[in-house]
Amino acid sequence: MNQTTNSILMIRPVAFRMNEQTAVNNYYQKVLENTTPSTVNAKAQNEFDAFVEKLRKVGVNVIVVEDTLDPDTPDSIFPNNWISFHENGDGTAKTEIIAGDSLTLINTTKTTNAMQ
């Protein structure tokens, strides 16, 4: 199977911070002392915007989805937790999105807020 694209999907952070649910087994997540969650999110937004600009300058088609405050998904910038793009083997592709109670589960996750 050969997977290539000139397009990517990115989720712009709206409330990015350490995810309390995933931090129990993701040791890269830490609470930064003397840094508020809004400061962490502002820094994440600045990095995100700069990265999107760099990608677009070299010809990558970046599809940006604006995150929402509700439901609370502090690490929604990692959409691999809930969306998958696959080649069917017949030259066509399929996209499967985990949404609510009617879903086709492709990628699994251990935490509740990563599924929202």
N, C-alpha and C positions, 0 to 999 in steps of 0.2 A: 504494500500500500504506500503510495507516494502522496504526501500532504504538503502542499505549498500554497501560499496566498500572498497577495499584496495588501490585504485588509486585515485589521485587527479590531477587536472590541475592547474598549476600556471603560471602567466604571469610575466616574469622578467622585472623590470622597466628599461626604457631607458631615460625617461625625466619626472620622477615623480616629482610632485610639486602640489601646490594648484591649483585646476581646477577653472579657472575664471568663467566658466559657471555654475558649480554646487555650488560654494561658496555662491551664493546668498540665498540658502535655506539649506545649510549644514554648520551649525555653528561650526563644529569641524575643518573645514579647516581655517587655518590662514596663513598669510605671516609672516615668522619668521624674525624678525629684525636682521640685520648683518649676514644673512645667504643667500648665493647665491643659485639659483636653482640647479646649478651643485653640490653644497655641499649637498643639500637636497637629490638629486638623488643618490649620492655616498653613503650616509647613508642608504637610502632605499635599494640599491643593497646589501650592507653588511648585513643588517638585513634579506633580502630575502635569500641570499646564506646560511647564518647560519641556518635559519629555514628549508630550503630544506635539508640541511645536517642532522639536528636533526630528521626530519621525516624519511629520508631514513635509518638512524641508527636503527630505531624501526620497520623497515619493510614496511613502506608506499611506494608504487610506485608513485613517483612524476614525472609527465610529465611537463617539463618546456618548455614554448614557449617564445622565445626571442621577445620582443616588437621591433617596428621600430620607427624611428623618424618621418616618414611620413605615415599616417596622424598624426597630433599632438593629442595625447590622454594621457594627464598627469595622469589620474587615471585608466589606462588600467589594473592595477594589480587586479582590481575587475571585473573578467570576467562574473560574474553573470549579468552584464548589457547587455551581448550580446550572451550568450550561455546557453543552458539548456539541461539537461539530464533527461529523463523521462521513467518510466516504462509504457508500453502500456496496462497493465492489463492482457495480455495473456502470461506473462513470458518473453516477449521480451522487448527491450528498444529502445528508439529513441533519437537521438541527433538533436537538431534544432539550427542552427546558423543563426544569423541575418547578412546578407551580401549584401550590395548595394541595388539595386532596387528590386531584387527578393528575398523575405524573407518570412518566417513564423514567425510572431512576437509572442514570448512567454512571454518574460519579457519586460516591457516598461520602458522607461526612459524619462526624461523631457529635456535633453540637447543634442545638436547636436554632440559634440565630443565623447560622451559616446556611440553613435551608430556607430562610425567609426571602 
